[in-house]
Amino acid sequence: MIKTIDEHRGWAGRPYAAGWVRDEGEAYVQYNSDGFHDQEHPQVKPENTFRIALLGDSFTEARQLPQPQGIAAVIERELKNCPTLAGRDVEVMNFGVNGYGTDQELIALQEKVWDYSPDLVLLNFYPGNDVINNSRSLTEKMVSQTAMDNSALMKPYFVDRDDNWVLDDSFVNMDIYRSQKSWWHQAYLQVQDRLRILQLLKQAKYALPLPHQDNKKQDPQLATQPATLSPYIDPEWQNFLKQTEWLAYNTATDPEWQQTEGLISLIYNETITKKPNFAVVTLTTPLQVNPDPVVRHHQEVSGLTDWFYPEKRIAALGEREGFTTINLGEYFQAYAEQNNVCLHGFDNTFRCDGHWNALGHQLAGEIVAKTLCEKGLSKIIRNS
C-alpha cells in the first residue's frame, strides 16, 4: 500500500513506503519522507544548484520503473550536459502522484513544492485523463458507468464562482473518506503492511475478472483501446475510457477544457508570483503514439479528428499567458513509427498500452532537457 488519505489533496503517497510493483512492469519502488517516488532532498537548496520541481500524475510518479529510470531522473542526467548550466549542479524533484488532476497538483505546489525553493516548475499535463480528473461531473459519470467505487471522487475540486476559481474540499464529508480516516482502517493498513497473505489477497482481487465479465478471456483487440492501467482492466471501463478520452481531442470549446486551462493558469500565476519560471510538458496517450499508422487511422475514422489537438490547445494557452510549452506527441509518434517500437506498455500488459516504459521515459526526458537547454534556460539563468 503506497498511498494514504490526505485532508487537502484527497490522497498522497505514503512517506517511506517501499515494495515491489508488478501491475505494470516490475520494479522495487521507494518513497521519500514527503511520500513521493524520489530520493530525499534537503529543503534548503544547496549553493550553486539549479532546482526543477516536476508536477504530474502517474506518468510523472513512474512507479512502474525504478526511480533512476523515470522522467525526472532522466531530465536531471541530461541537463548536467547543458552548457548553460556549466558549473552548476542540477536537481530534478519528482512531485508526481498517481491519479492526480491539475487541481491536486496546484495544492501539492502550495503545500510541498515551495518548501524546496525551485528555480523552475515543470507541469506534466496528460491529455488522456487530466481534463476528466479536473471535472467533478465527468468523474461522477465515470463512477456511475463503471464498476469502480466512488473513491475517485474523494478529492478537492475548483469551481468557477463569479469568474474566480474557488476550492471545494467537501470530499472530507464523504463516508468513504471518513471510513479510510478511521482508526480501524489505519490499523488494518498497518497489519496489511506486515502480513504477506493480505497483500497477496489484495493483488488477487484486482487480477480476477469482474462478475459481469462472465470470466471470459479479454478480446485481444482491446490492445488498441486507450487503457491506462493493467491487463486485467474491465472491458466496460475500456469502452468508457475510449469515449471520455475523445474529450481531450474535442475541437469544440467546452467547459471541461476551460476548467483545466483555468487551473493551469492558476499554477502559472502562483509560480511567477513566487519568482520561479514555469513550463508545461504535454505527455502522450498510447493511441496517439502507436507505432502502427493503421491502428491510429482506425481510431481517426471512428471520430477522432486531430491527434495533436491537446498540444495545440495547451500551446495556445502558453502563448496567451506567456509560458513555455514542450509538446512530446509529434516527436513520440515519429520515433515510434520510424523505429517500430512501443513507448507505452510492458511485457506483462497489452502491447503499446498503458504507461510509458523505460524507453518512453528516456525519450521524454531527453526531449524536455534538450528543449530547456536550447530554448529556455538561458533566460531563466539570467533572471535568477
Secondary structure, DSSP 8 states (H G I E B T S, - for coil): --EEEETTTEEEE-TT-EEEE-SSS-EEEE--TTS-SS----SS--TTEEEEEEE-SHHHH-TTS-GGGSHHHHHHHHHTT-GGGTT-EEEEEE---TT--HHHHHHHHHHTGGGG--SEEEEEE-TTTHHHHT-HHHHHHHHHHSS--GGGG-S-EEEEETTEEEEE-GGGGSHHHHHHHSHHHHHHHHHHHH-HHHHHHHHHHHHS--GGGTT----GGGGGS---S-TT--HHHHHHHHHHHGGGG--S--HHHHHHHHHHHHHHHHHHHSS-EEEEEE---TTTT-S-HHHHHHHHHTT---TTHHHHHHHHHHHHHT-EEEE-HHHHHHHHHHHT--SB--TTS-TT-SSB-HHHHHHHHHHHHHHIIIIIHHHHHHH-
